[in-house]
Amino acid sequence: MGRSGPEVADIFRRYGAAWREQHWASLSIERRAAMTAIERCRTSALGGHVEQCDRCGERRIAYNSCRSRSCPKCQWLARAEWIEARREELLDTQYFHVVFTVPDEIAAIAFQNASTVYKILFHAAAETLRTIAADRRHLGAEIGFFAVLHTWGQNLSHHPHLHCVVPGGGLSPDGSHWISCRPGFFLPVAVLSRLFRRLFLEGLQRAFDAGELRFFSALERLRDPVAFRSYLDPARRVNWVIYAKPPFAGAEQVLEYVGRYTHRVAITNNRIVDIEDGKVRFGWKDYRNENRQKVMTLDAGEFIRRFLVHVLPEGFQRIRYYGFMGNRYRKQKLARCRELLGMQQSDTPAKPKEGRDYRDKVEELTGVSLRECPFCRQGQMVCIEVLAPVASQDPPLMDTS
């Protein structure tokens, strides 16, 4: 959870004030809130409590977390809880990983119209998978899957794409039997690509016609309908990238995968190498150069700008469920899938969650006790004082994570 090296929060605390002053007018409410939350996370600004060991008497201060989904420190528990919830939904079949990516022309529009374009991306990808899977020439079944939105590349560039995790089969139209896809093969990528391109561009055109798109700076000319259509012509002519990765080796590999890809922010703290002289150095993997590990150096202001590009609009759901995994009928349809696959149905009732705090959740999900004294390893840490938040105009620098 905690680490001794430099973190994203350190960059924001050291250089955030100057960057705010320069870019305040163009900074959205969500990005302002994300900056503030990360700066204050696990500092006196959010309050906390003092704990003391009931055996050796040692004390420690634990400050509260910001719980922002943009904070690199505040996602690991949410990720662990989400994975545990998904564990009960795994089916005894092969799983596939399908990635939908949009061309650079679309990414530029998404940069200025995040909520609208990302919604179109989800809809087009989901309809593509469901339509082709339902076609009897390919699978002829109702599939179920979840999709996770990522907006970044390894170097923090703006690169919107969807990761979809799909069981290798689905329910027959009448729900009477399970239809499996061929071993190692899900759906034809070329067919998926063409339909995805058409559905996405149609959705984008409808958004334009409805006045839902805004264009500024270099894209301001796209307000004209003729210029807009002309701008999209190259995207209509090229093949859109849909990457279908080899199937997962099994259910546990699915869980390992979702643990890496679901509750993530643009960059994790362990990739930050150092912060010196207004520069930030961080590790990244160059996929275009045999996945080589490299170190990139950016001005602190440019690092902050790139990081904030990936702060999602307020309330935007970056994980969505479709088909027989859709929220409305998930329980009933998954039960039917298990029955048809010959899986044993679990009769164990879910553990009650009321009355548990984060320490209970951590111990249940990871086996690590936050109550055990880290000094003597024998006593229990007991709260002896609650610390109220400390009001300050400047972000506090003390971090006790």
ABEGO torsion letter per residue (X at the ends): XBBABBBAAAAAAAAAAAAAAAAAAABBAAAAAAAAAAAABGBAAAEEBBBBBAAAGBBBBBBBBAGBAABAAAAAAAAAAAAAAAAAABBBBBBBBBBBBBBAAAAAAAAABAAAAAAAAAAAAAAAAAAAAABAAAAGBBBBBBBBBBABBAAGBBBBBBBBBBBBEBBBAAGABBBBBBBGBBBBAAAAAAAAAAAAAAAAAAAAAAGABBBBEAAAAAABAAAAAAAAAAAAABBBBBBBBBBBAEAAAAAAAAAAABBBBABBAAABABBBGGBBBBBBBBAABGGBBBBBBBBAAAAAAAAAAABBBBGBBABBBBEAABAAAAAAAAAAAAAAAGBBBBABBBBBABGBBAAAAAAAAAGBBAABBAAAGABBBBBABBBBBBBBABBBABBAX
